[in-house]
Amino acid sequence: MDRHDVSETVTAEIVAQIHQEDLKIQDRFGCRGLTYWFDDKRKTAFCLIEAPDEQAIIKMHNEAHGQVPHRVIEVDPSIVESFLGRLEDPEKTQNTELNIIDDPGFRTIMVIDLKRLLLIRNNPSPAGSPLQNFNSSVADLLNIYGGKPVKQSENYFLISFKSVSNAVNAAFAVRESFKGLMNDITSDETIIKIGLSAGVPVTEKKSIFEDTIKLAERMCKILKGEIIFSSDVKELYNSENSNALGEHDSLFFLSQTDEEFLTLLMDYTESTWSNTNLKVDDFSKPVGCSKSQLYRKLITLTGKSPNSFIREYRLNEALALLNKNAGNISEIAFETGFTSPSYFSKCFQKRFGQLPSAQLG
């Protein structure tokens, strides 16, 4: 799949014409142009092409019309279909020479994270259990709101929506369904997180919707609130609806500045969290703020001080490793940056209410 950043004068009709020019000469380059998406608002076009390599795509575009792509990535067709809904040009909707496709490729991505259920229920859920019923409920709600499932496990859902309004309304419905079906699970914290972000399929990253997915996952991983909205999702939803999203204890809204901070923070944390010598002072330069600013930002976004944030991050990583039986207590303690198994066990029990040994199969 490639990305073209086009000028303000380019229209949907021009992009359709360019697509037809590709199809006329594609065989000479061993290519097969499957379909395209054009985002008139953001002036980007995306082509899905079967090709032997990146250079074949560039050469075909260059000879056909001179509009070479700004970025080309390799994609799995099944993943593309899950995110974008098709792999070929749709049927012509009118009797015209050009098949102008009205689909920008811009999608709202939902991540549902049930991470605490790993602790409460680390065996596969039996049929008819609350978790099994919730999974069925999510599938039903996707049909209602037009969500396309991309990836799913017992505790994680990745879903694509063409409509931002449908995505937001689905998030509220999923949260209510979860609360209704999980009454028999007791916990001292919210155990569902829903992250909503929006973006285009091809950026500077290697994978389709990589930036958008990563933002939604990171929002679920560390931020406050049950449903967390990126700045784009809130802005788009409010522009489409008279009942604008408002402040609520269970909702959390990111600004663009927050998103930039979150990206810097998580890029650095993910590269250093297992280092036992990691200190709060080490974060200032990578995230571009002073120690006091870092403290205020983390309290605002996560409700935790920097030291608590690091410890919480490590404990969640340790919990995931324990549920995978990825080592014994001592191995996992040192692997996740704790200075001793005894200190790790103490922190784990304080955080989760039981010793780490209870998580080992």
Secondary structure, 3 states (H helix, E strand, C coil): CEEEECCCCCCHHHHHHHHHHHHHHHHHHCCEEEEEEEECCCCEEEEEEECCCHHHHHHHHHHHCCCCCCEECCCCHHHHHHHHCCCCCCCCCCCCCCCCCCCCCCEEEEEEECCHHHHHCCCCCCCCCHHHHHHHHHHHHHHHHCCEEEEEECCEEEEEECCHHHHHHHHHHHHHHHHHHCCCCCCCCCCCEEEEEEECCCCCCCCCCHHHHHHHHHHHHHCCCCEEECHHHHHHHHHHCCCCCCCCCCEEECCHHHHHHHHHHHHHHHHHCCCCCCCHHHHHHHHCCCHHHHHHHHHHHHCCCHHHHHHHHHHHHHHHHHHCCCCCHHHHHHHCCCCCHHHHHHHHHHHHCCCHHHHCC
